[in-house]
Amino acid sequence: MKKLLLLAICVLTLISANAQLKWVDATTLNICGHTLRNAENPYSRIGTEPYGFTNKAIIRYSKYSTGLYVMFKTNSSQISVEWSLANVKVRDNMTPIVQHGVDLYTKGENGKWRFCSVGRVSANSKITTYKRSLVRNMEPTEKEFMLYLPLWSEITKLKIGVDKDAEIVAIPSPYKYRVVTYGTSTLHAASPSRPGMGPLARMSRALGVEFVNFCYSGQGKMEAESAEVLADCKTDAIICYCFGNTTPQQIEERVDGFAERLVKAHPDKAIIFLPPFLNGKYHLDQVKRARAIEKRAVLARKMAVLTKKYKNVHYIDIPDACGTDGEASIDNSHPNDLGFDRILNAYGPEIAKILKKYGIKPSKR
């Protein structure tokens, strides 16, 4: 009886709290992280139509809210989120939260961003609209927030709920510099536990530089259309992790022209290439290991020439950045949270060194 009474009190409290909320459309706040803004859909990271993309996967992934985050401040004692998705399909090597959920960060007194809460979705459900309370019972003083959007889903609507008498306003991105990152499923974010744990989001917070997510699962093959997007981007540097899905022959045929196009468009900006991160599937499978070794050898040879030819082209290769114990992957291919932690610890300082040479001064946030 006591348990039922407590449950009833909790339900009534939640209903009462929700009744006192006012809902603000996220488009009235500051949505950040776009590769190129899409006028038709503010929750799409890029519009592909002007570039003539025909690859259906790239067109689909471009509509996702991958890498986007909403900046606002409020003096509300609670924050809720309601968001609608085009569809909900849960992949077997990712959490439902990282694919379709949201997570909230707040800026602490020390200036660093700290995780608050997640907005969960129901796995294997046909529900496409979710309303979740993210945090309640806060002191009603003004605080800054960053809301990360789903990494593997298309958002159609997004509203943020606060106290009826509270203020909520847009604030600027916390990042002065912006680095567009082009790549494959690994940096698209397969497979951290939630959106804010994505590798580029983590590196942004760690270095105080915005790393924009222009990465596509199964793609990132130095497509001519992607080169044009990168050429048009307003960016302070470019990172290319675009060899995981290519063959040695494709590297031979494409990397020279791809690098030349980026250098022509951004002659005074750092253009950093990264090799595929070796992972567990190369441990025992000798055929896959041989292919990986061949690919890395071709890449190393090509990059040795390109880094001499162009002063702003850089190549960072850190063997075994994921470790050698096999614990850093969720599916023997894509990094888990531990894998990304190792990658960021290995590559983050090296990337920061290069960025400093171009006047981009990382600052821990």
C-alpha positions, 0 to 999 in steps of 0.5 A: 500500500505504501509503495502504491501511495509513493508511486501515485505521489511521484506520478502526480508530482511529474504531471504537476511539473509538466503542467507548469512547463512552457515549451520553446522551439529549439529553432529559436535558440542556437543550433550549432555544429552544422557542416553547412547549414541546410535552409530546409531543415535546421536539424540537418547537418548539411544539404546535399542537393547543391553538390550533386550527391547521388550516393543514397547513404550519404544523402540519408546520413546528411539529414541526421542531426549528427554532431549538432547541439543546442546552446541556451541559458535558463534560470529554470528549476527543471529542463525537459525535452520533446523531440520527434524522429523520422524513424526509430531503428536500433542497430545491433552495435549501438545503444538506443541513446546514442542513435536516437536520444539526447543528452544534456551538459551544463557549464560548471563554475570552473568553465568546463562542461559537465554531463547532466542527464540523457533523454532515453528512447524505447528500443524496438519501438514504433514510437517516434516522439518522445517527451523526457524530463532531463533534470528537476529540482535545480536552484533557479539561477541562470545556467548555461546548457548544451544539448547534444542531438542524436548521432544516428537519427533524423529529427523533425521537431525539437522543443525544450521545456522550462518553468512557466515563469523562467527565462530561456535564451540562446547563447553563442557557441562556446568555441572560437575555432572550428575544425571540419572533420571528414571521415567514416563510421568511426568518427561519425560515432560508432559506437560510444554510449551516448551523443555527448560521448562521441569522439568529436564532441569529446575532443571539442570539450577537451580542446575548446575547439569545435570539431564539426562532424562531416563523417558517414558510416561506410563512406568517406572514400574521398568522393569528389562531391565531398571534396567540394563540400570541404572546399566550401566550408568555413573552417580553421582546419580540416581533419580527414579520416577517410581511408577505413573504407577504401582499398589500396588502389582507391588510395593510389587513385584518389588521395592526390587529387583530393588533397590538391583540391583541399589545399587549393581551397584552404592554402593557409589552413592545416589539413590533417590526415589520419590513418585507419585505427587498427582494431581487434579484427586484425589480431587473428585474421591473417587475410584482413591483417595483410590487407590492413598492412598493405593499405597503411603502407600505400598510405604512408608512401603517398602521405610522405610525398604529399606532406613534402609537396604541400606545407599545410598537409600533415599526417599523424600515424600512431600505431596501436592507438586503440591498444593491443588488448582487444578491449577497445571495441564494441564489435571487433571493428568500431571503438567503444567508450574505452577505445575512443578514450585511447584514441583521443589521448593518443591523437588529441595532443598531436592534433593540438600541436599542429593547430597551434602552428596555425594560430589555433590555441586549444583551451581545455573547457 
